[in-house]
Amino acid sequence: MSATDQVIFDFRFLALLAVGGSLAGSLLCFLDGCVYIIDAYKIYWNSCLKGVLSGKMVLRLVEAIDVYLAGTVMLIFAMGLYGLFISNAADNLAPADDRALKGSSLFGMFALRERPRWMKISSLDELKTKVGHVIVMILLVKMFEKSKMVTISTGLDLLSYSVCIFLSSASLYILHNLHKDDHK
């Protein structure tokens, strides 16, 4: 390998910037989701004390799901980039030989026996597909969040709302069936 080839090949380590940034963003998203959950509890207990229940608590929980999904996208993206550009682990590596699995437990409680299928990313197309699935889920959660604010006053409003739910469900069904072979 020539010196130019080596320099160009070593530029793959720039992906570590994206990995680090995505992991930091993922952490922030997960912490922000916890703030939404705490806020939902505050709203619930305050409304119980007042005797008036509102939909604000559910809205906070949906916002938490949305932020958790965004954090999950960033986590999948970071792990995928790391696996594609930095890590040199073989796809058919036995779980007993996988160094990442040996230290991947939280105080020894949640040890992985093998890498989850979603972590086995072998191409950029596969990474884009996995991230795309989670982004579609985020869009559906956002649609649900916005639908809580919609007032249905006419038959056309109800029809539009029904079509929106149908199209959302159909998009999930189609996405699932497009990559059914990938899950096997």
Salt bridges, closest charged atoms under 4 A:
ASP10 OD1 - ARG12 NH1 3.93
ASP39 OD2 - ARG60 NE 2.48
GLU63 OE1 - ARG60 NH1 3.55
ASP66 OD2 - LYS142 NZ 3.04
ASP98 OD2 - ARG115 NE 2.56
ASP125 OD1 - LYS128 NZ 3.49
ASP182 OD2 - HIS179 ND1 2.93
